[in-house]
Amino acid sequence: LFFFLMIRQPPESTQSRSSAASDVYKRQAVPLPDPRLDRISQTEGPRKLTYADVTFIDFEALHPGDAKRHELSLHKIAGDADAFALVVQAFGELDHQGNPLDPAADLDSLTLEMALSDLVIISGALDRLRTAPKAERVAQDIELMERCRAHLDQGLALRDLKLTPDALKFLGGFAPMTPKPPLVVLNVGADDLFCARA
């Protein structure tokens, strides 16, 4: 429901659903009206008025062990995202697998899956850098990727690693997810709107 709330459409809408069977996700661009642009338009009278927009992507739920199954499709779909909203179940007594509900543990599992997914991507990129022709190898880039892989191998997010703007720009070419800021959204029940259980 969080996705449909953001795109201002009813949950039954299918307009934003992907047509690719292998990529189970929904995508929708939402225009961002700007009164300043409206005023400029009234003054300048352009033939076309184009608002900025924000694109929301709703990927299917990630569960423990999903990293290997999803690393390519997840990075392909959302690797260039500016931020992530991590929706965690915080209602009911049982989770999706019938186990006792533990939102904190579910959040840890979700962030770990994202780190493992990044680890697969970064490891592959590092191997390619190491085997590139000698003239194309850059020691600084290889050292950076080795640091990132060691960090991810501990199940840690890259946003917790001190990286320079240049390093982040270089990493952006591989679309890792864990450098991006996360917004944790607790999906609570109507009887627990203040998240007392979470």
C-alpha positions as CSV (number, residue, x, y, z in Angstrom):
1,L,0.0,0.0,0.0
2,F,2.9,2.4,0.6
3,F,3.8,2.3,-3.1
4,F,0.2,3.2,-4.1
5,L,0.1,5.9,-1.5
6,M,3.2,7.5,-3.0
7,I,1.9,7.3,-6.6
8,R,-1.6,8.5,-5.6
9,Q,-3.3,5.5,-7.2
10,P,-5.7,2.9,-5.8
11,P,-4.1,-0.5,-5.0
12,E,-6.0,-2.3,-7.7
13,S,-4.4,-0.2,-10.5
14,T,-2.3,-2.2,-12.9
15,Q,-1.0,0.7,-15.0
16,S,2.4,0.6,-13.3
17,R,2.9,-3.1,-13.3
18,S,6.0,-4.4,-15.2
19,S,5.3,-6.5,-18.3
20,A,8.5,-8.5,-17.8
21,A,7.7,-11.9,-16.2
22,S,11.2,-12.2,-14.7
23,D,11.2,-8.8,-13.1
24,V,8.4,-8.7,-10.5
25,Y,8.1,-5.0,-9.8
26,K,5.9,-2.0,-10.3
27,R,7.2,1.4,-11.6
28,Q,5.4,4.7,-11.8
29,A,6.6,8.3,-12.4
30,V,4.8,11.0,-10.5
31,P,4.9,14.6,-11.6
32,L,5.9,17.2,-9.0
33,P,3.9,20.4,-9.6
34,D,5.8,23.6,-8.8
35,P,4.0,26.9,-8.4
36,R,7.2,28.8,-9.3
37,L,7.2,27.1,-12.7
38,D,3.5,28.0,-13.2
39,R,4.3,31.6,-12.5
40,I,7.2,31.6,-14.9
41,S,5.0,29.9,-17.5
42,Q,2.4,32.7,-17.2
43,T,5.1,35.3,-17.8
44,E,7.1,33.6,-20.6
45,G,4.3,31.7,-22.3
46,P,6.2,28.6,-23.4
47,R,4.6,26.2,-25.9
48,K,5.2,23.2,-23.5
49,L,5.4,23.0,-19.8
50,T,7.3,20.0,-18.3
51,Y,7.3,19.4,-14.6
52,A,10.0,17.4,-12.8
53,D,9.0,14.0,-11.7
54,V,10.0,11.3,-9.2
55,T,9.9,7.6,-10.2
56,F,8.8,5.1,-7.6
57,I,9.7,1.4,-7.9
58,D,8.1,-1.3,-5.9
59,F,10.1,-4.5,-5.9
60,E,8.8,-7.8,-4.6
61,A,9.5,-8.6,-1.0
62,L,13.1,-9.8,-0.2
63,H,13.5,-12.7,2.2
64,P,16.6,-14.4,3.6
65,G,18.5,-16.2,0.8
66,D,17.1,-14.1,-2.0
67,A,20.3,-12.2,-2.8
68,K,21.7,-14.7,-5.3
69,R,18.3,-15.1,-7.0
70,H,17.7,-11.3,-7.3
71,E,21.1,-9.6,-7.6
72,L,20.9,-8.9,-11.3
73,S,17.3,-8.0,-11.6
74,L,17.3,-5.9,-8.4
75,H,20.4,-3.9,-9.5
76,K,19.1,-3.5,-13.0
77,I,15.8,-2.1,-11.8
78,A,16.8,-0.1,-8.7
79,G,20.5,0.2,-8.8
80,D,20.3,3.9,-9.9
81,A,17.8,4.8,-7.2
82,D,18.5,7.8,-5.1
83,A,17.1,6.3,-1.9
84,F,15.2,3.2,-0.7
85,A,12.1,2.8,1.5
86,L,12.3,-0.5,3.3
87,V,8.8,-1.6,4.3
88,V,8.8,-4.0,7.3
89,Q,5.8,-5.9,8.6
90,A,5.0,-4.8,12.1
91,F,1.4,-6.1,12.5
92,G,0.0,-9.5,13.5
93,E,1.7,-12.2,15.5
94,L,3.3,-14.2,12.7
95,D,5.4,-13.2,9.7
96,H,5.0,-14.3,6.1
97,Q,6.6,-17.7,6.9
98,G,4.5,-18.4,9.9
99,N,7.2,-17.6,12.4
100,P,6.8,-15.3,15.4
101,L,6.9,-11.7,14.2
102,D,10.2,-9.8,14.8
103,P,10.3,-6.5,12.8
104,A,13.9,-5.7,14.0
105,A,15.2,-9.1,12.8
106,D,13.3,-8.7,9.5
107,L,14.9,-5.3,9.0
108,D,18.4,-6.8,9.7
109,S,17.7,-9.6,7.3
110,L,16.6,-7.1,4.6
111,T,19.6,-4.9,4.9
112,L,21.8,-8.0,4.9
113,E,20.3,-9.3,1.7
114,M,21.0,-5.9,0.1
115,A,24.6,-6.1,1.3
116,L,25.0,-9.6,0.0
117,S,23.5,-8.5,-3.4
118,D,26.0,-5.7,-3.5
119,L,28.8,-8.1,-2.6
120,V,28.0,-10.3,-5.7
121,I,28.1,-7.2,-8.0
122,I,31.3,-5.7,-6.4
123,S,33.1,-9.0,-6.4
124,G,32.4,-9.5,-10.1
125,A,33.6,-6.0,-10.9
126,L,36.7,-6.5,-8.9
127,D,37.6,-9.7,-10.7
128,R,37.2,-7.9,-14.0
129,L,39.4,-5.1,-12.9
130,R,42.1,-7.5,-11.8
131,T,42.1,-9.4,-15.1
132,A,41.9,-6.3,-17.3
133,P,44.9,-5.5,-19.5
134,K,47.8,-4.1,-17.5
135,A,47.5,-0.7,-19.2
136,E,43.9,-0.4,-18.1
137,R,44.4,-1.4,-14.4
138,V,44.2,1.4,-11.9
139,A,45.6,0.4,-8.5
140,Q,43.5,3.0,-6.7
141,D,40.3,1.6,-8.1
142,I,41.3,-2.0,-7.3
143,E,42.1,-1.0,-3.7
144,L,38.8,0.8,-3.4
145,M,36.9,-2.3,-4.6
146,E,38.8,-4.5,-2.2
147,R,37.9,-2.3,0.7
148,C,34.2,-2.4,-0.4
149,R,34.2,-6.1,-0.8
150,A,35.8,-6.7,2.6
151,H,33.2,-4.4,4.2
152,L,30.2,-6.1,2.4
153,D,31.6,-9.5,3.2
154,Q,30.9,-8.7,6.9
155,G,27.2,-8.0,6.0
156,L,27.7,-4.2,6.4
157,A,26.3,-1.4,4.2
158,L,28.6,0.7,2.1
159,R,27.1,3.9,3.5
160,D,28.9,3.0,6.8
161,L,32.2,3.0,5.0
162,K,34.0,6.3,4.8
163,L,34.2,7.1,1.1
164,T,35.3,10.2,-0.8
165,P,33.0,11.8,-3.4
166,D,35.3,10.5,-6.1
167,A,35.0,7.0,-4.7
168,L,31.2,7.2,-4.6
169,K,31.2,8.4,-8.1
170,F,33.3,5.5,-9.3
171,L,31.1,3.0,-7.4
172,G,28.0,4.5,-9.0
173,G,29.0,2.9,-12.2
174,F,28.3,-0.5,-10.7
175,A,25.0,0.6,-9.1
176,P,25.4,-0.7,-5.6
177,M,22.4,-0.2,-3.3
178,T,23.8,0.1,0.2
179,P,25.5,3.5,-0.2
180,K,22.0,5.0,-0.6
181,P,20.1,6.4,2.4
182,P,17.2,4.1,3.6
183,L,13.9,5.1,4.9
184,V,12.4,2.4,7.2
185,V,8.6,2.2,6.9
186,L,6.8,0.1,9.5
187,N,3.6,-1.5,8.2
188,V,1.6,-1.5,11.4
189,G,-1.9,-2.6,12.2
190,A,-4.8,-0.1,12.8
191,D,-4.7,-0.9,16.5
192,D,-1.0,0.0,16.8
193,L,-0.6,3.3,15.0
194,F,2.1,4.5,17.4
195,C,4.3,1.4,16.7
196,A,4.4,0.3,20.3
197,R,5.2,-3.3,19.2
198,A,8.0,-2.3,16.9
